[in-house]
Amino acid sequence: HAACQSYIAGVLDYHNMLRSMKIAPEINVCIPETVTMNELHLIVLKYFQKNPQHDSFVAAPAVLLALYEKYPCATQKKKK
């Protein structure tokens, strides 16, 4: 669990850095502070189980997509 959760945390840290530089992709996640890393881990794990097409690709984009499904930023929800 620790390795997976560390990877997820790293993806989120990197994405937040890109957002702060205004060069992040349009897929932005807004995770409530009350959400635990264990919850994020389960969300990502279930996403990978349901989406085997990501098995042969780099995991970072798929981690972001998994979290985006659950926690898109409010401004992106309105655009849909």
N, C-alpha and C positions, 0 to 999 in steps of 0.2 A: 504493500500500500504506500509506503513512504516514497518509493521511487516514482510511482505514478502521480502521487500528489505533488511531489516536487516538480515534476515535468509540467503539470497543469499550472502550478504557481509561476513557473518560469515563462510559460506561454502568456499568461495574463500580465506579468510584469513587463515583458517585451512589448506586448500590444499597448499597454498603458503608456510606455515610453514613446512609441510611435504616435499615439494619439496626442501626447503633449507636444510633439514636434509638428503636429498637423500633417503627418504623412501616413497615417494608418489607413487600412482599407475601410470601405463603407460599413463593414460589419463590426459594429461596436456592441459590447456587452456591458450591462450595468447590473452588477451582482450586489444584492443587498448585503450590508455588513453583517447581518445575522446569519447568513448562509455559511455553513461550515465547509471545510475542505473535504470532509467525508461525504457531504451531500454533493459537492461538485464532482468528486471522484465517481460516485454512483451514476450521476447524469452522463458523464463522459463514457463510462463503461457501457451503459445501456445503449448509448448512441452508436458506439462501435459494434455492439452485438447486432443492432438493427441495420447497420450500414456497412456490410462487408466490402463494399467497393473501395473503402479507404485502406484496406489491409496492405496494399502494395505501395502506398504513398507515404510521404512524410506526415507524421501525426499532428504536428502543430496546427495546420489549417483545420483539420477535422475536430480538434479539441475546441477551437474557437467556434466552429459551426455548431457543435453540440451545446455549448453554453449559450450561443446566440438564440437557439431554438427556445430555450427556457427563459433567458434573461436579456432580451433585446432592450436597448435604451428606449425610453419613452418616445423620443422624437422619431425613431425608426418605426415604432408600432403605428404611429399616426400616418406614416407614408404608405403603409400597406393597403 
